Amino acid sequence: MYDRIKNLGHEVCNCVRWKSMYYRAEPDPTVPPANDDNYWCALTQRILGPDGQVVDLQSCKPGRACFKEGF
């Protein structure tokens, strides 16, 4: 997932959260990668940020009113 963030071309808000942030597992080449696209905001604990907009890697970037620098 962190590689996906590096390849976006913009910073991502420090408050974006996703499931794989909370567990560590050794990569298994026999298992296809997960499509871990379920995000939420650490400030609201919901899929909507403080500004009422959806939380995702494309939207949570500089210029958004609730953006917090960090990633």
Secondary structure as GFF3:
##gff-version 3
##sequence-region A 1 71
A	DSSP	alpha_helix	2	6	.	.	.	ID=ss1
A	DSSP	beta_strand	16	18	.	.	.	ID=ss2
A	DSSP	three_ten_helix	19	22	.	.	.	ID=ss3
A	DSSP	beta_strand	39	41	.	.	.	ID=ss4
###
